[in-house]
Amino acid sequence: MGMLVLLVIIVAAGAFAYSYYRKRGGKGLFSQENDEALDLAKRRYANGAISREEFEQIKRDLEEDRRIP
């Protein structure tokens, strides 16, 4: 009985993770955080708070974060 409950929980967790992934268009769990960070960097660059080089470095860092599983 205990093994059956554990199996149901594992299958349910997998189904939830799969549906969450599909709803986000396959972008992964941290995509929204990266999008918000990139939007902030764009605003800071547009306002002159950071240089082009700083903006490009932030952008590269965020793109690298997306590739890390």
PyMOL Python script that loads the backbone (N, CA, C, O; Angstrom):
from pymol import cmd

cmd.read_pdbstr("""\
ATOM      1  N   MET A   1       0.827  -1.199   0.000  1.00  0.00           N
ATOM      2  CA  MET A   1       0.000   0.000   0.000  1.00  0.00           C
ATOM      3  C   MET A   1       0.869   1.259   0.000  1.00  0.00           C
ATOM      4  O   MET A   1       0.605   2.201  -0.748  1.00  0.00           O
ATOM      5  N   GLY A   2       1.919   1.270   0.854  1.00  0.00           N
ATOM      6  CA  GLY A   2       2.804   2.432   0.939  1.00  0.00           C
ATOM      7  C   GLY A   2       3.541   2.691  -0.362  1.00  0.00           C
ATOM      8  O   GLY A   2       3.736   3.843  -0.748  1.00  0.00           O
ATOM      9  N   MET A   3       3.952   1.629  -1.042  1.00  0.00           N
ATOM     10  CA  MET A   3       4.649   1.773  -2.317  1.00  0.00           C
ATOM     11  C   MET A   3       3.727   2.357  -3.383  1.00  0.00           C
ATOM     12  O   MET A   3       4.163   3.143  -4.224  1.00  0.00           O
ATOM     13  N   LEU A   4       2.468   1.978  -3.346  1.00  0.00           N
ATOM     14  CA  LEU A   4       1.500   2.485  -4.309  1.00  0.00           C
ATOM     15  C   LEU A   4       1.300   3.984  -4.118  1.00  0.00           C
ATOM     16  O   LEU A   4       1.246   4.729  -5.096  1.00  0.00           O
ATOM     17  N   VAL A   5       1.191   4.429  -2.878  1.00  0.00           N
ATOM     18  CA  VAL A   5       1.027   5.855  -2.585  1.00  0.00           C
ATOM     19  C   VAL A   5       2.252   6.626  -3.071  1.00  0.00           C
ATOM     20  O   VAL A   5       2.117   7.687  -3.680  1.00  0.00           O
ATOM     21  N   LEU A   6       3.435   6.102  -2.805  1.00  0.00           N
ATOM     22  CA  LEU A   6       4.668   6.746  -3.254  1.00  0.00           C
ATOM     23  C   LEU A   6       4.714   6.833  -4.775  1.00  0.00           C
ATOM     24  O   LEU A   6       5.108   7.863  -5.322  1.00  0.00           O
ATOM     25  N   LEU A   7       4.324   5.790  -5.450  1.00  0.00           N
ATOM     26  CA  LEU A   7       4.299   5.779  -6.908  1.00  0.00           C
ATOM     27  C   LEU A   7       3.322   6.824  -7.444  1.00  0.00           C
ATOM     28  O   LEU A   7       3.637   7.529  -8.403  1.00  0.00           O
ATOM     29  N   VAL A   8       2.152   6.929  -6.840  1.00  0.00           N
ATOM     30  CA  VAL A   8       1.159   7.923  -7.261  1.00  0.00           C
ATOM     31  C   VAL A   8       1.716   9.333  -7.070  1.00  0.00           C
ATOM     32  O   VAL A   8       1.539  10.189  -7.937  1.00  0.00           O
ATOM     33  N   ILE A   9       2.380   9.580  -5.957  1.00  0.00           N
ATOM     34  CA  ILE A   9       2.960  10.905  -5.695  1.00  0.00           C
ATOM     35  C   ILE A   9       4.033  11.239  -6.729  1.00  0.00           C
ATOM     36  O   ILE A   9       4.084  12.363  -7.228  1.00  0.00           O
ATOM     37  N   ILE A  10       4.880  10.278  -7.050  1.00  0.00           N
ATOM     38  CA  ILE A  10       5.937  10.510  -8.037  1.00  0.00           C
ATOM     39  C   ILE A  10       5.350  10.790  -9.414  1.00  0.00           C
ATOM     40  O   ILE A  10       5.804  11.703 -10.103  1.00  0.00           O
ATOM     41  N   VAL A  11       4.355  10.026  -9.820  1.00  0.00           N
ATOM     42  CA  VAL A  11       3.714  10.235 -11.121  1.00  0.00           C
ATOM     43  C   VAL A  11       3.017  11.595 -11.154  1.00  0.00           C
ATOM     44  O   VAL A  11       3.101  12.306 -12.155  1.00  0.00           O
ATOM     45  N   ALA A  12       2.331  11.962 -10.075  1.00  0.00           N
ATOM     46  CA  ALA A  12       1.643  13.253 -10.016  1.00  0.00           C
ATOM     47  C   ALA A  12       2.647  14.401 -10.092  1.00  0.00           C
ATOM     48  O   ALA A  12       2.403  15.389 -10.786  1.00  0.00           O
ATOM     49  N   ALA A  13       3.762  14.282  -9.393  1.00  0.00           N
ATOM     50  CA  ALA A  13       4.789  15.327  -9.432  1.00  0.00           C
ATOM     51  C   ALA A  13       5.372  15.455 -10.838  1.00  0.00           C
ATOM     52  O   ALA A  13       5.608  16.565 -11.315  1.00  0.00           O
ATOM     53  N   GLY A  14       5.602  14.336 -11.490  1.00  0.00           N
ATOM     54  CA  GLY A  14       6.105  14.367 -12.857  1.00  0.00           C
ATOM     55  C   GLY A  14       5.118  15.007 -13.819  1.00  0.00           C
ATOM     56  O   GLY A  14       5.508  15.790 -14.686  1.00  0.00           O
ATOM     57  N   ALA A  15       3.840  14.677 -13.669  1.00  0.00           N
ATOM     58  CA  ALA A  15       2.810  15.266 -14.530  1.00  0.00           C
ATOM     59  C   ALA A  15       2.713  16.770 -14.302  1.00  0.00           C
ATOM     60  O   ALA A  15       2.562  17.537 -15.253  1.00  0.00           O
ATOM     61  N   PHE A  16       2.800  17.191 -13.049  1.00  0.00           N
ATOM     62  CA  PHE A  16       2.756  18.623 -12.742  1.00  0.00           C
ATOM     63  C   PHE A  16       3.954  19.338 -13.365  1.00  0.00           C
ATOM     64  O   PHE A  16       3.796  20.387 -13.989  1.00  0.00           O
ATOM     65  N   ALA A  17       5.141  18.778 -13.199  1.00  0.00           N
ATOM     66  CA  ALA A  17       6.348  19.400 -13.749  1.00  0.00           C
ATOM     67  C   ALA A  17       6.264  19.491 -15.273  1.00  0.00           C
ATOM     68  O   ALA A  17       6.634  20.510 -15.856  1.00  0.00           O
ATOM     69  N   TYR A  18       5.786  18.442 -15.908  1.00  0.00           N
ATOM     70  CA  TYR A  18       5.657  18.442 -17.361  1.00  0.00           C
ATOM     71  C   TYR A  18       4.664  19.502 -17.828  1.00  0.00           C
ATOM     72  O   TYR A  18       4.942  20.233 -18.779  1.00  0.00           O
ATOM     73  N   SER A  19       3.506  19.593 -17.167  1.00  0.00           N
ATOM     74  CA  SER A  19       2.505  20.578 -17.592  1.00  0.00           C
ATOM     75  C   SER A  19       2.999  21.998 -17.334  1.00  0.00           C
ATOM     76  O   SER A  19       2.730  22.900 -18.128  1.00  0.00           O
ATOM     77  N   TYR A  20       3.714  22.203 -16.239  1.00  0.00           N
ATOM     78  CA  TYR A  20       4.272  23.527 -15.945  1.00  0.00           C
ATOM     79  C   TYR A  20       5.273  23.918 -17.027  1.00  0.00           C
ATOM     80  O   TYR A  20       5.266  25.051 -17.507  1.00  0.00           O
ATOM     81  N   TYR A  21       6.116  22.993 -17.402  1.00  0.00           N
ATOM     82  CA  TYR A  21       7.114  23.222 -18.445  1.00  0.00           C
ATOM     83  C   TYR A  21       6.440  23.559 -19.771  1.00  0.00           C
ATOM     84  O   TYR A  21       6.867  24.484 -20.461  1.00  0.00           O
ATOM     85  N   ARG A  22       5.402  22.827 -20.132  1.00  0.00           N
ATOM     86  CA  ARG A  22       4.692  23.062 -21.394  1.00  0.00           C
ATOM     87  C   ARG A  22       3.975  24.409 -21.400  1.00  0.00           C
ATOM     88  O   ARG A  22       3.962  25.100 -22.418  1.00  0.00           O
ATOM     89  N   LYS A  23       3.377  24.785 -20.265  1.00  0.00           N
ATOM     90  CA  LYS A  23       2.662  26.063 -20.188  1.00  0.00           C
ATOM     91  C   LYS A  23       3.607  27.238 -20.380  1.00  0.00           C
ATOM     92  O   LYS A  23       3.207  28.276 -20.908  1.00  0.00           O
ATOM     93  N   ARG A  24       4.834  27.089 -19.964  1.00  0.00           N
ATOM     94  CA  ARG A  24       5.813  28.161 -20.092  1.00  0.00           C
ATOM     95  C   ARG A  24       6.495  28.131 -21.455  1.00  0.00           C
ATOM     96  O   ARG A  24       7.467  28.853 -21.677  1.00  0.00           O
ATOM     97  N   GLY A  25       6.006  27.324 -22.346  1.00  0.00           N
ATOM     98  CA  GLY A  25       6.567  27.268 -23.683  1.00  0.00           C
ATOM     99  C   GLY A  25       7.936  26.606 -23.731  1.00  0.00           C
ATOM    100  O   GLY A  25       8.725  26.859 -24.642  1.00  0.00           O
ATOM    101  N   GLY A  26       8.213  25.763 -22.753  1.00  0.00           N
ATOM    102  CA  GLY A  26       9.487  25.070 -22.731  1.00  0.00           C
ATOM    103  C   GLY A  26      10.650  25.935 -22.301  1.00  0.00           C
ATOM    104  O   GLY A  26      11.803  25.577 -22.541  1.00  0.00           O
ATOM    105  N   LYS A  27      10.376  27.073 -21.665  1.00  0.00           N
ATOM    106  CA  LYS A  27      11.440  28.000 -21.297  1.00  0.00           C
ATOM    107  C   LYS A  27      12.124  27.656 -19.986  1.00  0.00           C
ATOM    108  O   LYS A  27      13.163  28.235 -19.669  1.00  0.00           O
ATOM    109  N   GLY A  28      11.580  26.747 -19.229  1.00  0.00           N
ATOM    110  CA  GLY A  28      12.211  26.369 -17.975  1.00  0.00           C
ATOM    111  C   GLY A  28      11.687  27.160 -16.794  1.00  0.00           C
ATOM    112  O   GLY A  28      10.830  28.030 -16.944  1.00  0.00           O
ATOM    113  N   LEU A  29      12.204  26.853 -15.633  1.00  0.00           N
ATOM    114  CA  LEU A  29      11.678  27.431 -14.404  1.00  0.00           C
ATOM    115  C   LEU A  29      12.159  28.846 -14.142  1.00  0.00           C
ATOM    116  O   LEU A  29      11.439  29.621 -13.513  1.00  0.00           O
ATOM    117  N   PHE A  30      13.356  29.216 -14.601  1.00  0.00           N
ATOM    118  CA  PHE A  30      13.937  30.498 -14.236  1.00  0.00           C
ATOM    119  C   PHE A  30      13.808  31.543 -15.329  1.00  0.00           C
ATOM    120  O   PHE A  30      14.399  32.618 -15.222  1.00  0.00           O
ATOM    121  N   SER A  31      13.065  31.262 -16.355  1.00  0.00           N
ATOM    122  CA  SER A  31      12.947  32.167 -17.482  1.00  0.00           C
ATOM    123  C   SER A  31      12.361  33.509 -17.080  1.00  0.00           C
ATOM    124  O   SER A  31      12.873  34.549 -17.493  1.00  0.00           O
ATOM    125  N   GLN A  32      11.305  33.508 -16.289  1.00  0.00           N
ATOM    126  CA  GLN A  32      10.664  34.757 -15.898  1.00  0.00           C
ATOM    127  C   GLN A  32      11.625  35.630 -15.104  1.00  0.00           C
ATOM    128  O   GLN A  32      11.658  36.844 -15.301  1.00  0.00           O
ATOM    129  N   GLU A  33      12.405  35.033 -14.214  1.00  0.00           N
ATOM    130  CA  GLU A  33      13.373  35.803 -13.443  1.00  0.00           C
ATOM    131  C   GLU A  33      14.401  36.439 -14.366  1.00  0.00           C
ATOM    132  O   GLU A  33      14.762  37.600 -14.172  1.00  0.00           O
ATOM    133  N   ASN A  34      14.881  35.705 -15.364  1.00  0.00           N
ATOM    134  CA  ASN A  34      15.845  36.248 -16.312  1.00  0.00           C
ATOM    135  C   ASN A  34      15.220  37.349 -17.151  1.00  0.00           C
ATOM    136  O   ASN A  34      15.870  38.358 -17.427  1.00  0.00           O
ATOM    137  N   ASP A  35      13.962  37.171 -17.564  1.00  0.00           N
ATOM    138  CA  ASP A  35      13.284  38.198 -18.348  1.00  0.00           C
ATOM    139  C   ASP A  35      13.155  39.485 -17.551  1.00  0.00           C
ATOM    140  O   ASP A  35      13.361  40.572 -18.092  1.00  0.00           O
ATOM    141  N   GLU A  36      12.818  39.376 -16.281  1.00  0.00           N
ATOM    142  CA  GLU A  36      12.692  40.559 -15.433  1.00  0.00           C
ATOM    143  C   GLU A  36      14.042  41.233 -15.251  1.00  0.00           C
ATOM    144  O   GLU A  36      14.131  42.460 -15.273  1.00  0.00           O
ATOM    145  N   ALA A  37      15.088  40.443 -15.073  1.00  0.00           N
ATOM    146  CA  ALA A  37      16.429  41.001 -14.910  1.00  0.00           C
ATOM    147  C   ALA A  37      16.880  41.700 -16.191  1.00  0.00           C
ATOM    148  O   ALA A  37      17.492  42.766 -16.132  1.00  0.00           O
ATOM    149  N   LEU A  38      16.584  41.110 -17.341  1.00  0.00           N
ATOM    150  CA  LEU A  38      16.955  41.728 -18.612  1.00  0.00           C
ATOM    151  C   LEU A  38      16.169  43.014 -18.830  1.00  0.00           C
ATOM    152  O   LEU A  38      16.730  43.997 -19.314  1.00  0.00           O
ATOM    153  N   ASP A  39      14.893  43.030 -18.486  1.00  0.00           N
ATOM    154  CA  ASP A  39      14.095  44.255 -18.603  1.00  0.00           C
ATOM    155  C   ASP A  39      14.675  45.365 -17.733  1.00  0.00           C
ATOM    156  O   ASP A  39      14.749  46.518 -18.156  1.00  0.00           O
ATOM    157  N   LEU A  40      15.084  45.015 -16.524  1.00  0.00           N
ATOM    158  CA  LEU A  40      15.687  46.003 -15.631  1.00  0.00           C
ATOM    159  C   LEU A  40      16.994  46.531 -16.223  1.00  0.00           C
ATOM    160  O   LEU A  40      17.253  47.734 -16.187  1.00  0.00           O
ATOM    161  N   ALA A  41      17.811  45.637 -16.766  1.00  0.00           N
ATOM    162  CA  ALA A  41      19.070  46.059 -17.385  1.00  0.00           C
ATOM    163  C   ALA A  41      18.807  46.975 -18.579  1.00  0.00           C
ATOM    164  O   ALA A  41      19.525  47.955 -18.781  1.00  0.00           O
ATOM    165  N   LYS A  42      17.786  46.661 -19.367  1.00  0.00           N
ATOM    166  CA  LYS A  42      17.436  47.518 -20.507  1.00  0.00           C
ATOM    167  C   LYS A  42      17.038  48.911 -20.048  1.00  0.00           C
ATOM    168  O   LYS A  42      17.446  49.908 -20.644  1.00  0.00           O
ATOM    169  N   ARG A  43      16.235  48.980 -18.981  1.00  0.00           N
ATOM    170  CA  ARG A  43      15.825  50.294 -18.454  1.00  0.00           C
ATOM    171  C   ARG A  43      17.026  51.069 -17.923  1.00  0.00           C
ATOM    172  O   ARG A  43      17.150  52.270 -18.159  1.00  0.00           O
ATOM    173  N   ARG A  44      17.911  50.379 -17.205  1.00  0.00           N
ATOM    174  CA  ARG A  44      19.097  51.043 -16.658  1.00  0.00           C
ATOM    175  C   ARG A  44      19.998  51.548 -17.779  1.00  0.00           C
ATOM    176  O   ARG A  44      20.566  52.635 -17.674  1.00  0.00           O
ATOM    177  N   TYR A  45      20.134  50.771 -18.849  1.00  0.00           N
ATOM    178  CA  TYR A  45      20.945  51.191 -19.995  1.00  0.00           C
ATOM    179  C   TYR A  45      20.297  52.387 -20.692  1.00  0.00           C
ATOM    180  O   TYR A  45      20.978  53.345 -21.058  1.00  0.00           O
ATOM    181  N   ALA A  46      18.991  52.324 -20.870  1.00  0.00           N
ATOM    182  CA  ALA A  46      18.272  53.422 -21.520  1.00  0.00           C
ATOM    183  C   ALA A  46      18.370  54.712 -20.710  1.00  0.00           C
ATOM    184  O   ALA A  46      18.418  55.801 -21.282  1.00  0.00           O
ATOM    185  N   ASN A  47      18.400  54.596 -19.391  1.00  0.00           N
ATOM    186  CA  ASN A  47      18.497  55.776 -18.525  1.00  0.00           C
ATOM    187  C   ASN A  47      19.929  56.259 -18.351  1.00  0.00           C
ATOM    188  O   ASN A  47      20.161  57.297 -17.731  1.00  0.00           O
ATOM    189  N   GLY A  48      20.883  55.525 -18.885  1.00  0.00           N
ATOM    190  CA  GLY A  48      22.282  55.920 -18.769  1.00  0.00           C
ATOM    191  C   GLY A  48      22.934  55.499 -17.460  1.00  0.00           C
ATOM    192  O   GLY A  48      24.033  55.953 -17.142  1.00  0.00           O
ATOM    193  N   ALA A  49      22.272  54.638 -16.700  1.00  0.00           N
ATOM    194  CA  ALA A  49      22.819  54.207 -15.408  1.00  0.00           C
ATOM    195  C   ALA A  49      23.953  53.197 -15.581  1.00  0.00           C
ATOM    196  O   ALA A  49      24.812  53.075 -14.707  1.00  0.00           O
ATOM    197  N   ILE A  50      23.963  52.469 -16.707  1.00  0.00           N
ATOM    198  CA  ILE A  50      25.046  51.528 -16.986  1.00  0.00           C
ATOM    199  C   ILE A  50      25.521  51.745 -18.414  1.00  0.00           C
ATOM    200  O   ILE A  50      24.782  52.239 -19.265  1.00  0.00           O
ATOM    201  N   SER A  51      26.767  51.366 -18.657  1.00  0.00           N
ATOM    202  CA  SER A  51      27.342  51.521 -19.995  1.00  0.00           C
ATOM    203  C   SER A  51      26.885  50.380 -20.907  1.00  0.00           C
ATOM    204  O   SER A  51      26.288  49.399 -20.463  1.00  0.00           O
ATOM    205  N   ARG A  52      27.184  50.544 -22.187  1.00  0.00           N
ATOM    206  CA  ARG A  52      26.849  49.494 -23.151  1.00  0.00           C
ATOM    207  C   ARG A  52      27.582  48.194 -22.804  1.00  0.00           C
ATOM    208  O   ARG A  52      27.010  47.107 -22.885  1.00  0.00           O
ATOM    209  N   GLU A  53      28.847  48.321 -22.420  1.00  0.00           N
ATOM    210  CA  GLU A  53      29.630  47.136 -22.064  1.00  0.00           C
ATOM    211  C   GLU A  53      29.014  46.414 -20.870  1.00  0.00           C
ATOM    212  O   GLU A  53      28.933  45.186 -20.861  1.00  0.00           O
ATOM    213  N   GLU A  54      28.579  47.176 -19.860  1.00  0.00           N
ATOM    214  CA  GLU A  54      27.938  46.564 -18.694  1.00  0.00           C
ATOM    215  C   GLU A  54      26.637  45.870 -19.087  1.00  0.00           C
ATOM    216  O   GLU A  54      26.340  44.770 -18.623  1.00  0.00           O
ATOM    217  N   PHE A  55      25.865  46.534 -19.952  1.00  0.00           N
ATOM    218  CA  PHE A  55      24.610  45.938 -20.412  1.00  0.00           C
ATOM    219  C   PHE A  55      24.872  44.634 -21.163  1.00  0.00           C
ATOM    220  O   PHE A  55      24.199  43.630 -20.924  1.00  0.00           O
ATOM    221  N   GLU A  56      25.844  44.650 -22.067  1.00  0.00           N
ATOM    222  CA  GLU A  56      26.157  43.443 -22.843  1.00  0.00           C
ATOM    223  C   GLU A  56      26.634  42.315 -21.930  1.00  0.00           C
ATOM    224  O   GLU A  56      26.306  41.152 -22.164  1.00  0.00           O
ATOM    225  N   GLN A  57      27.404  42.647 -20.892  1.00  0.00           N
ATOM    226  CA  GLN A  57      27.874  41.618 -19.958  1.00  0.00           C
ATOM    227  C   GLN A  57      26.697  41.014 -19.187  1.00  0.00           C
ATOM    228  O   GLN A  57      26.630  39.797 -19.013  1.00  0.00           O
ATOM    229  N   ILE A  58      25.783  41.846 -18.733  1.00  0.00           N
ATOM    230  CA  ILE A  58      24.591  41.358 -18.027  1.00  0.00           C
ATOM    231  C   ILE A  58      23.794  40.434 -18.940  1.00  0.00           C
ATOM    232  O   ILE A  58      23.345  39.365 -18.527  1.00  0.00           O
ATOM    233  N   LYS A  59      23.627  40.865 -20.188  1.00  0.00           N
ATOM    234  CA  LYS A  59      22.875  40.062 -21.151  1.00  0.00           C
ATOM    235  C   LYS A  59      23.541  38.702 -21.373  1.00  0.00           C
ATOM    236  O   LYS A  59      22.860  37.677 -21.401  1.00  0.00           O
ATOM    237  N   ARG A  60      24.857  38.691 -21.530  1.00  0.00           N
ATOM    238  CA  ARG A  60      25.574  37.418 -21.710  1.00  0.00           C
ATOM    239  C   ARG A  60      25.427  36.525 -20.478  1.00  0.00           C
ATOM    240  O   ARG A  60      25.213  35.319 -20.599  1.00  0.00           O
ATOM    241  N   ASP A  61      25.542  37.125 -19.299  1.00  0.00           N
ATOM    242  CA  ASP A  61      25.410  36.348 -18.061  1.00  0.00           C
ATOM    243  C   ASP A  61      24.031  35.708 -17.957  1.00  0.00           C
ATOM    244  O   ASP A  61      23.913  34.545 -17.573  1.00  0.00           O
ATOM    245  N   LEU A  62      22.993  36.461 -18.295  1.00  0.00           N
ATOM    246  CA  LEU A  62      21.632  35.931 -18.209  1.00  0.00           C
ATOM    247  C   LEU A  62      21.399  34.833 -19.240  1.00  0.00           C
ATOM    248  O   LEU A  62      20.728  33.842 -18.951  1.00  0.00           O
ATOM    249  N   GLU A  63      21.946  35.004 -20.437  1.00  0.00           N
ATOM    250  CA  GLU A  63      21.809  33.966 -21.459  1.00  0.00           C
ATOM    251  C   GLU A  63      22.536  32.697 -21.030  1.00  0.00           C
ATOM    252  O   GLU A  63      22.062  31.592 -21.292  1.00  0.00           O
ATOM    253  N   GLU A  64      23.682  32.850 -20.374  1.00  0.00           N
ATOM    254  CA  GLU A  64      24.420  31.686 -19.875  1.00  0.00           C
ATOM    255  C   GLU A  64      23.622  30.974 -18.785  1.00  0.00           C
ATOM    256  O   GLU A  64      23.608  29.744 -18.727  1.00  0.00           O
ATOM    257  N   ASP A  65      22.958  31.744 -17.919  1.00  0.00           N
ATOM    258  CA  ASP A  65      22.129  31.152 -16.869  1.00  0.00           C
ATOM    259  C   ASP A  65      21.008  30.309 -17.459  1.00  0.00           C
ATOM    260  O   ASP A  65      20.630  29.289 -16.883  1.00  0.00           O
ATOM    261  N   ARG A  66      20.482  30.722 -18.589  1.00  0.00           N
ATOM    262  CA  ARG A  66      19.393  29.962 -19.225  1.00  0.00           C
ATOM    263  C   ARG A  66      19.862  28.607 -19.720  1.00  0.00           C
ATOM    264  O   ARG A  66      19.085  27.653 -19.760  1.00  0.00           O
ATOM    265  N   ARG A  67      21.139  28.520 -20.101  1.00  0.00           N
ATOM    266  CA  ARG A  67      21.662  27.255 -20.641  1.00  0.00           C
ATOM    267  C   ARG A  67      22.010  26.259 -19.552  1.00  0.00           C
ATOM    268  O   ARG A  67      22.130  25.066 -19.828  1.00  0.00           O
ATOM    269  N   ILE A  68      22.176  26.719 -18.324  1.00  0.00           N
ATOM    270  CA  ILE A  68      22.530  25.816 -17.228  1.00  0.00           C
ATOM    271  C   ILE A  68      21.288  25.052 -16.805  1.00  0.00           C
ATOM    272  O   ILE A  68      20.271  25.662 -16.472  1.00  0.00           O
ATOM    273  N   PRO A  69      21.355  23.704 -16.812  1.00  0.00           N
ATOM    274  CA  PRO A  69      20.166  22.912 -16.451  1.00  0.00           C
ATOM    275  C   PRO A  69      19.786  23.047 -15.004  1.00  0.00           C
ATOM    276  O   PRO A  69      18.810  22.440 -14.563  1.00  0.00           O
TER     277      PRO A  69
END
""", "prot")
cmd.dss("prot")
cmd.show_as("cartoon", "prot")
cmd.util.cbc("prot")
cmd.orient("prot")
